[in-house]
């Protein structure tokens, strides 16, 4: 209920309302804080698309990037700029900034007018009122809105980071699937040739029907392997395409033929738990939420008895009577609701937020440790295949071929070695893929990018 303030105070009040309403609302500037936080952790520059001109310029830039095989860095840049769902999330920062601006504005004043005629008399009453309680609590509401804006900034930055990491994973899986498909086709071609050779040997009486059946079975399995690899490659590519937000002609992008080589040495990290607690956005968001809830509790206690407090001026005029001036204050009496339930609720929310901070921190520590252990283990497995399994398979292949050329080994040994080589190379590709995925998971767990490897070993992943 709002009642009165003086007509003389109206210009002053109007001035205050005008100044309170001057807080600007600029969504692109509101988003800059989120973009900066995400850029520091992912190395990716995100921008808000505000117009059709921005979108056309972006599409031209993407077309230029897609002229070459899509690298991982180009993929995450496209995803951060082009994904429509992520762009929709960016506007949350503008919404939160609008709430901050709204908190700096007073509720519109109320103006009342009444006129009564009867018995030769006319009574006129006019009033102007403002929300006095809103004016008194405005600084607190502004601080609360600012804290919620900070929370939204962290939440939007976390959405960018999550999408970038998901895109990195999708790129690794898509390239690994393409590499596996290419090798599966090579194996199928070799199996086709060996099957034809075995058929001729059987016709010449140099191989039995059992040998032919075994080779035919391997040929059939190799063909099935191509179909399976093709299905997996298509599915992985489509997952990446969804992450990029591409469609139409742009969805026909090309991928590199193989994954990057394994680094010569893994990255050594110290204090990963401390890094995770300092860098992870979910930890910072939980802390900000707890701080905001504590501030809300303070406001609840401040206003527990003052639900509505209005101050205003009124004048009353009656025919034949002198003008009468006065003021009116409306205050809601706490006869039934003393505000205790609101305070208790706020305290419960605050204790809940403290528990959530502890929960997020415990998870962050554990995920950082698990991520680093997984990263090192995946590196060791991939290096073992690179440095031991593949060299040994290559040596066996060379020796078998040498013995075959010297007529000291049969074609059956040569074909059996080819099958074993295929299994080893598939395992090597999987190990390399697992390592790059583990690196993405580690970066997500500690909330920052790993340093770029100083060098890589150029050993091939195939015998």
PERA-V741624 format. One record per pair of residues at least 4 apart in sequence whose ideal C-beta (glycine too) atoms are under 8 Angstrom apart, sorted by the first residue. I is the first residue (numbers start at 1). J is the second residue. Records with the same first field share a line. If there is no record, write none. Layout:
BEGIN
I: J ; J
END
This chain:
BEGIN
1: 308 ; 310 ; 330
2: 109 ; 110 ; 129 ; 130 ; 131 ; 310 ; 312 ; 330
3: 110 ; 112 ; 127 ; 129 ; 310 ; 311 ; 312 ; 314 ; 328 ; 329 ; 330
4: 127 ; 128 ; 129 ; 310 ; 311 ; 312 ; 313 ; 314 ; 327 ; 328
5: 9 ; 10 ; 13 ; 109 ; 128 ; 129 ; 130 ; 311 ; 312 ; 313 ; 327
6: 10 ; 128 ; 313 ; 327
7: 128 ; 313 ; 315
9: 13 ; 313
10: 14 ; 128
11: 15
12: 16
13: 17 ; 109 ; 130
14: 18
15: 19
16: 20 ; 106
17: 21 ; 105 ; 106 ; 108 ; 109
18: 22
20: 104 ; 105 ; 106 ; 138
21: 104 ; 105
23: 100 ; 101 ; 104 ; 105
24: 101
25: 94 ; 97 ; 98 ; 101
26: 30 ; 94 ; 97
27: 31 ; 48 ; 50 ; 91 ; 93 ; 94 ; 97
28: 32 ; 48 ; 50 ; 94
29: 97
30: 93 ; 94 ; 96 ; 97 ; 149 ; 153
31: 35 ; 48 ; 90 ; 91 ; 93 ; 94 ; 156
32: 36
33: 37 ; 93 ; 153 ; 157
34: 38 ; 46 ; 90 ; 93 ; 152 ; 153 ; 154 ; 156 ; 157 ; 160
35: 39 ; 45 ; 46 ; 47 ; 157 ; 160
36: 40
37: 41 ; 153 ; 154 ; 157 ; 281
38: 42 ; 44 ; 46 ; 80 ; 156 ; 157 ; 160 ; 161 ; 164
39: 43 ; 44 ; 45 ; 46
40: 448
41: 157 ; 161 ; 279 ; 281 ; 447 ; 448 ; 449
42: 76 ; 80 ; 160 ; 161 ; 164 ; 165 ; 449
43: 449
44: 76 ; 77 ; 80 ; 160 ; 164
45: 77 ; 80
46: 80 ; 81 ; 86 ; 90 ; 160
47: 54 ; 81
48: 87 ; 90 ; 91
49: 54 ; 55 ; 58 ; 81 ; 87
50: 54
51: 55
52: 56
53: 57
54: 58
55: 59
56: 60
57: 61
58: 62 ; 81 ; 82
59: 63 ; 250
60: 64
61: 65
62: 66 ; 78 ; 81 ; 82 ; 246 ; 250
63: 67 ; 250
65: 70 ; 74 ; 77 ; 78
66: 70 ; 250 ; 253 ; 254
68: 254
69: 254 ; 255 ; 256 ; 257
70: 74 ; 75 ; 171 ; 253 ; 254 ; 255 ; 256
71: 75 ; 256
72: 76 ; 168 ; 171 ; 172
73: 77
74: 78
75: 79 ; 167 ; 168 ; 170 ; 171 ; 240 ; 243 ; 244
76: 80 ; 164 ; 167 ; 168 ; 171
77: 81
78: 82 ; 244 ; 245 ; 246
79: 83 ; 86 ; 163 ; 164 ; 167 ; 243 ; 244 ; 245
80: 86 ; 160 ; 163 ; 164
82: 87 ; 244 ; 245 ; 246
83: 87 ; 163 ; 243 ; 244 ; 245
84: 88 ; 245
85: 89 ; 245
86: 90 ; 159 ; 160 ; 163 ; 245
87: 91
89: 156 ; 159 ; 160
90: 94 ; 156
91: 95
92: 96 ; 152 ; 155 ; 156
93: 97 ; 149 ; 152 ; 153 ; 156
94: 98
95: 99 ; 152
96: 100 ; 145 ; 148 ; 149 ; 151 ; 152 ; 153
97: 101 ; 149
98: 102
99: 103 ; 145 ; 148 ; 149
100: 104 ; 142 ; 145 ; 146 ; 148 ; 149
101: 105
102: 145
103: 138 ; 141 ; 142 ; 144 ; 145 ; 146
104: 138 ; 142
106: 130 ; 131 ; 134 ; 135 ; 138
107: 130 ; 131 ; 134
109: 128 ; 129 ; 130
110: 127 ; 128 ; 129 ; 130 ; 312
111: 126 ; 127 ; 128 ; 129
112: 125 ; 126 ; 127 ; 128 ; 129 ; 314
113: 124 ; 125 ; 126 ; 127
114: 123 ; 124 ; 125 ; 126
115: 122 ; 123 ; 124 ; 125
116: 122 ; 123 ; 124
117: 121 ; 122 ; 123
120: 319
121: 318 ; 319 ; 320
122: 318 ; 319
123: 316 ; 317 ; 318 ; 319
124: 316 ; 317 ; 318
125: 314 ; 315 ; 316 ; 317
126: 314 ; 315
127: 312 ; 313 ; 314 ; 315 ; 328
128: 312 ; 313
129: 310 ; 311 ; 312 ; 328
130: 135 ; 310 ; 311 ; 312
131: 135 ; 309 ; 310
132: 136 ; 309 ; 310 ; 311 ; 329
133: 137 ; 303 ; 306 ; 307 ; 308 ; 309 ; 310
134: 138 ; 141
136: 309
137: 141 ; 299 ; 302 ; 303
138: 142
139: 143
140: 144 ; 295 ; 298 ; 299 ; 302
141: 145 ; 299
142: 146
143: 147 ; 295
144: 148 ; 292 ; 295 ; 296 ; 299
145: 149
146: 150
147: 151 ; 288 ; 291 ; 292 ; 295
148: 152 ; 292
149: 153
150: 154 ; 288
151: 155 ; 285 ; 288 ; 289 ; 292
152: 156
153: 157
154: 158 ; 281 ; 284 ; 285 ; 288
155: 159 ; 281 ; 285
156: 160
157: 161 ; 281
158: 162 ; 281 ; 282 ; 285
159: 163
160: 164
161: 165 ; 281 ; 444 ; 447
162: 166 ; 444
163: 167 ; 243
164: 168
165: 169 ; 440 ; 443 ; 444
166: 170 ; 243
167: 171 ; 240 ; 243 ; 244
168: 172 ; 440
169: 173 ; 437 ; 440
170: 174 ; 236 ; 239 ; 240 ; 243
171: 175 ; 240
172: 176 ; 259 ; 433 ; 436 ; 437 ; 440
173: 177 ; 236 ; 239 ; 240 ; 433 ; 437
174: 178 ; 233 ; 236 ; 237 ; 239 ; 240 ; 255
175: 179 ; 255 ; 256 ; 258 ; 259
176: 180 ; 236 ; 259 ; 429 ; 430 ; 432 ; 433 ; 436
177: 181 ; 229 ; 232 ; 233 ; 235 ; 236 ; 237
178: 182 ; 233 ; 236 ; 237 ; 255 ; 256 ; 257
179: 183 ; 257 ; 258 ; 259 ; 429
180: 184 ; 229 ; 232 ; 233 ; 426 ; 429 ; 430
181: 185 ; 226 ; 229 ; 230 ; 232 ; 233
182: 186 ; 257
183: 187 ; 422 ; 425 ; 426 ; 429 ; 462
184: 188 ; 222 ; 225 ; 226 ; 228 ; 229
185: 189 ; 226 ; 229
186: 190
187: 191 ; 222 ; 225 ; 418 ; 422
188: 192 ; 219 ; 222 ; 223 ; 225 ; 226
189: 193
190: 194 ; 222 ; 418
191: 195 ; 215 ; 218 ; 219 ; 221 ; 222 ; 223
192: 196 ; 219 ; 222
193: 197
194: 198 ; 215 ; 218 ; 219 ; 415 ; 418
195: 199 ; 215 ; 216 ; 218 ; 219
196: 200
197: 201 ; 411
198: 202 ; 207 ; 211 ; 212 ; 215 ; 216 ; 411 ; 415
199: 203 ; 212
200: 204
201: 206 ; 207 ; 211 ; 411
202: 206 ; 207 ; 208 ; 209 ; 211 ; 212
207: 211 ; 212 ; 411 ; 412
208: 212
209: 213
210: 214
211: 215 ; 412
212: 216
213: 217
214: 218
215: 219 ; 415
216: 220
217: 221
218: 222 ; 415 ; 419
219: 223
220: 224
221: 225
222: 226 ; 422
223: 227
224: 228
225: 229
226: 230
227: 231
228: 232
229: 233
230: 234
231: 235
232: 236
233: 237
234: 238
235: 239
236: 240
237: 241 ; 255
238: 242
239: 243
240: 244
241: 246 ; 247 ; 251
246: 250 ; 251 ; 253
247: 251
258: 461
259: 429 ; 432 ; 433 ; 436
260: 436 ; 456
261: 456 ; 457 ; 458 ; 459
262: 379 ; 382 ; 383 ; 386 ; 432 ; 435 ; 456 ; 457
263: 267 ; 379 ; 453 ; 455 ; 456 ; 457
264: 453 ; 454 ; 455 ; 456 ; 457
265: 453 ; 454
266: 375 ; 376 ; 379
267: 375 ; 450 ; 451 ; 453
269: 275 ; 372 ; 446 ; 450
271: 275
272: 276 ; 368 ; 369 ; 371 ; 372 ; 446
273: 277 ; 364 ; 365 ; 368 ; 369
274: 278
275: 279 ; 368 ; 446 ; 447 ; 448
276: 280 ; 283 ; 364 ; 365 ; 367 ; 368 ; 445 ; 446 ; 447
277: 283 ; 361 ; 364 ; 365
278: 447
279: 446 ; 447 ; 448
280: 284 ; 364 ; 445 ; 446 ; 447
281: 285 ; 447
282: 286 ; 360 ; 364
283: 287 ; 357 ; 360 ; 361 ; 364 ; 447
284: 288
285: 289
286: 290 ; 353 ; 356 ; 357 ; 360 ; 361
287: 291 ; 357
288: 292
289: 293 ; 353 ; 356 ; 357
290: 294 ; 350 ; 353 ; 354 ; 356 ; 357
291: 295
292: 296
293: 297 ; 346 ; 349 ; 350 ; 353
294: 298 ; 350
295: 299
296: 300 ; 346 ; 349 ; 350
297: 301 ; 343 ; 346 ; 347 ; 349 ; 350
298: 302
299: 303
300: 304 ; 339 ; 342 ; 343 ; 346
301: 343 ; 346
303: 307 ; 339
304: 338 ; 339 ; 340 ; 342 ; 343
305: 334 ; 338 ; 339
306: 331 ; 332
307: 332 ; 334 ; 337 ; 339
308: 330 ; 331 ; 332
309: 329 ; 330 ; 331 ; 332
310: 329 ; 330
311: 327 ; 328 ; 329
312: 327 ; 328 ; 329
313: 325 ; 326 ; 327 ; 328
314: 325 ; 326 ; 327 ; 328
315: 323 ; 324 ; 325 ; 326
316: 323 ; 324 ; 326
317: 321 ; 323 ; 324
318: 324
334: 338 ; 339
337: 341
339: 343
340: 344
341: 345
342: 346
343: 347
344: 348
345: 349
346: 350
347: 351
348: 352
349: 353
350: 354
351: 355
352: 356
353: 357
354: 358
355: 359
356: 360
357: 361
358: 362
359: 363
360: 364
361: 365
362: 366
363: 367
364: 368 ; 445
365: 369
366: 370
367: 371 ; 445
368: 372 ; 445 ; 446
369: 373
370: 374 ; 445
371: 375 ; 438 ; 441 ; 442 ; 444 ; 445 ; 446
372: 376 ; 442 ; 445 ; 446
373: 377
374: 378 ; 438 ; 441 ; 442
375: 379 ; 435 ; 438 ; 439 ; 441 ; 442
376: 380
377: 381 ; 438
378: 382 ; 431 ; 434 ; 435 ; 437 ; 438
379: 383 ; 435 ; 438
380: 384
381: 385 ; 431 ; 434 ; 435
382: 386 ; 428 ; 431 ; 432 ; 434 ; 435
383: 387
384: 388 ; 389 ; 431
385: 389 ; 390 ; 424 ; 427 ; 428 ; 431 ; 432 ; 461
386: 390 ; 428 ; 457 ; 459 ; 461
387: 391 ; 459
388: 392
389: 393 ; 424 ; 427 ; 428
390: 394 ; 424 ; 425 ; 428 ; 459 ; 460 ; 461 ; 462 ; 463
391: 395
392: 396
393: 397 ; 420 ; 421 ; 424 ; 425 ; 463
394: 398 ; 463
395: 399
396: 400 ; 417 ; 420
397: 401 ; 417 ; 418 ; 421 ; 463
398: 402
399: 403
400: 404 ; 409 ; 413 ; 414 ; 417
401: 405 ; 414
402: 406
403: 408 ; 409 ; 413
404: 408 ; 409 ; 410 ; 411 ; 413 ; 414
409: 413 ; 414
410: 414
411: 415
412: 416
413: 417
414: 418
415: 419
416: 420
417: 421
418: 422
419: 423
420: 424
421: 425 ; 463
422: 426
423: 427
424: 428 ; 463
425: 429 ; 461 ; 462 ; 463
426: 430
427: 431
428: 432 ; 461 ; 462
429: 433 ; 461
430: 434
431: 435
432: 436 ; 461
433: 437
434: 438
435: 439
436: 440
437: 441
438: 442
439: 443 ; 450
440: 444
441: 445
442: 446 ; 450
443: 447 ; 448 ; 449 ; 450
END
